Amino acid sequence: MRAPLGLALVAALWASAAGAQPGPNEQARGLLEDGRAYLKSGQTKQAVDNFNTIVSGFAGTDSVDDALLEIGRWQMDVERNADQARAAFEDVTKRFPQSDGAPGAYYYLGRLALARATTAAELDDALAQFVRVQRLYPGSEWVPRALHGSALVHRKAGRLPDAVESARRVALEYPNSEAAPEAYFEAGHALALMGEPRAAMEELQQIRNRFPQSEWAPRALERITTLYRLYGGMAPAFALDPAYSLGAGDVLKDVRALLVTPDGQTWVASDKVKGVVPFGPDGKMGSSLTGVDLRSLSVSPRGELLVAARLAVRLGPRDIRSFSIPSDKPGVPEPLERIEAALVTPGGSVLVADGKHKKVYRFDGKFQFKDTFPDAKEREVTRMALDPDGGLVFLDRDLKTVTTYDETGKMLRTIAARGAGYELKKPVDVAVDAFRQTYVADQEGAVLVFSPQGKLLTTLVGAARPTALALDATGAVLVYDDKAERVVRYR
């Protein structure tokens, strides 16, 4: 009887060991969890290897949709490859429409469509993706994000009341969701654009009250500061900051442009030092980018610095491009040799303003010539900028106007050379804040501030000869005074 008992015990132990071996679903979930942990720690290669292993080696498990979703997010946020990201998200929606990853895939397809939308039809496509999340998966955690995405579409389409309604639904129906603080932010933004600054400030203050640890809380304070300075009292309140100091010596000689990038760095384009020099929020000077015959600075939709020089444009820290247009001789391109300004549009095109032909030329994402923008008329455009909703802002030095276009070339609004209470005499630079207030530096000794509707709000004086300006995140105005060779700040 002992021998059979021993054999039975061995058999039981063997069965137990075999049962402890994780199955494919458990293995795939382990890879998924590890991959997400790798992402949080910045180990993107290991994370993507895990996700790809799930897709290729555990195709029949319930983690494939989540792995594809993570691959798509990586392609979108890290690799900046919209086509590959879209393919991953569409794979989820087609192969796993009933999975918990499907609503997330539709949400990200909406964000991709919105990022490149330049027409009403493209905006409708983005909105349709967000609506699918709400209608097909009403119980999903992705619904509040989709509602916020709908608000973004409505704002970009100019449907501001609809933007406020969608954003407020997040705050009311999903008050504890991750999307709630961002939705309050969006509601405040839209209200400000509707001409309701006090209601906007109240909405933004809700973020600071309810979500003080959120990443949106400091941004809300910046926006409240901007609005309060302009609309908190009987009149806009700007004052010169006597304690402000930026750089010294040759860096502040022959300054051609200023720019504050999203990371808080202030860039100074100086022909004297033949370069573009950054200063951190603490005022410390960083490593410069070389350049000669500098003309202007702008920032891309991705937050990258663009430096326009007479013969070429620097896109980011390393990519330097020259541009050519068709000439009168077939097959012989004509290089642009008097570049004044450059801009990357939300749709991925590159606009280059040329002083020789007085035209703005449009190039595609591969830097191939497409056409003139917005039409073939001559324009002496010396500055170009993006407004917060992707509008393309042109300063025409000859006409002394500031005009905003959408990406199709449709004119959205304009500031004329003369209007009620003002005259632009020698406009040399332009900047637009988060709420579409437009700031124009006039070389005759003033900075004029206009509402989104083109009404003069105030005039800043104190710089004898303003030739360049920039705005920081709080709406403070940095102005280069060419006569005093210094940068002053109004706050």
DAKA-V455224 format. One record per helix or strand of 2 or more residues. SS is the DSSP state (H for helix, E for strand). FROM is the first residue (numbers start at 1). LEN is the number of residues. If there is no record, write none. Layout:
SS_FROM_LEN, SS_FROM_LEN
This chain:
H_2_19, H_24_17, H_44_14, H_64_14, H_82_14, H_102_15, H_120_17, H_143_14, H_160_14, H_180_14, H_197_14, H_215_17, H_249_4, E_255_6, E_266_5, E_275_5, E_289_2, E_294_6, E_305_5, E_313_3, E_319_3, E_324_3, E_333_3, E_339_6, E_350_5, E_359_5, E_369_4, E_381_6, E_392_5, E_401_5, E_411_5, E_418_2, E_422_2, E_427_6, E_438_5, E_446_5, E_456_5, E_466_6, E_477_5, E_486_5
